[in-house]
Amino acid sequence: MRNGDGSAVVIGASMAGLSAARVLSERFGSVTVLDRDTLPDDGKPRRGVPQGAHGHILLVSGLRELAALFPGLEEELVAAGGTRFDTGLGLCTYRYGGRWFPAPTGLGLVSMSRPRLEAIVRDRVAKLPSVTIRDQVAVAALAGTQAGMTGVVLDTGETLPADLVVDCSGRGSRSDRWLSEFGFPAPEQLEIKIGVTYSTRLYRRRPDDLPDWTAIFTLPAPPHEKWFGIALPLEDDRWLVGLGGWHVDSPPDDAASFEAAALSLPDPILADLMARVEPLTDPLTYRFPSSRRRLFEKLDRLPAGYLALGDAICSFNPIYGQGMTCAAKEAVALGAALDRHDRADAGMAREYYRAAAELIGTPWQFAWAATSPTRRPRVRVRAASSWPTGTPAGSRSRRRSTRTSTPLSSACSS
């Protein structure tokens, strides 16, 4: 479907929605992106992305997908203050009782804040000739019949016609209610209780704050340790420091408890960094109760003219940084499905959902890694390359490998 005819509507100007809009811009004559927020142009957090002020990692595979959609994006991110580093050399990773050996992985990340990343990508999308972005507008319902969806109804009463509606409204998507009004079944939902809670604080960053490293990632060793810590370089000479844990009573929400949590980590490097730098904000907390997945691929009946993407299908435990990457990959899968069909019919949607389920499958396995301490499910990881293969410095493990990777670099390859 590359004739450039017809119109598409994307609900949500998230990273998922922006990726979808970029793909649709090559296949539809007009694409309208709708978002209920006031979309900032200064890289500030916004209400519609409640975890936007906290740490985000765009995994290597996600960066590659976005760079293919937006040529030159990686260089633009670095020019805007992002920090590029090799995950094996720049990331000080502590796990299983020791620091991981530094070794080049060839997997490079660009660290910057989620709001700044989103603002840069949104600016790229807004400049596409076939795309219009409208903020401060909410979708109240879908328009259509039992034969399929034909557009959206806005909260103002306006009906916006479309040959395809792509729902990128996130974890709180109202697709179940919207589709049921036309007699379509709601997808089965899976939910895995995570109970992860974390706090974030920003600090001023100087060139010599962390001489041997670019970022920090300290992970607990279960079952006795629960707290993790991160430090990521952000644009505008800032550090993002995050502290959190699983099944903890309360996150550190003031300076004293934040510093105490850092001191409780098994590696002192994060607490030492915090002692040397100037805080810029108070701690900001966030709770993520569960990973949630909607099984659209198992539905017997699908409507023409509608599909979901990103967190509207699956919202992951944010610790593993899979959300933006999966969304970008799903957008590419949507483009491939559209190219194999003459129109956005139910057959196209079924093909897309099957491809999305394949993309989601491996990172969904990670959701089982931090469930309730009383529940110990067996975990089968589909791709061997998705699991860390290195061993900590000083470990006597007989499974020592000549390959060294970090949790982030391992996830990058999935």
Beta strands, then each sheet from edge to edge (+ up, - down):
strand 1: 7-11
strand 2: 30-34
strand 3: 83-86
strand 4: 91-95
strand 5: 98-99
strand 6: 108-111
strand 7: 131-134
strand 8: 139-145
strand 9: 148-154
strand 10: 159-161
strand 11: 164-167
strand 12: 189-204
strand 13: 215-218
strand 14: 227-234
strand 15: 238-246
strand 16: 284-294
strand 17: 306-308
strand 18: 314-315
sheet 1: 7+ 2+ 1+ 11+ 17+
sheet 2: 3+ 6-
sheet 3: 5+ 4- 13- 14+ 15- 12+ 16- 18+
sheet 4: 8+ 9- 10+
end
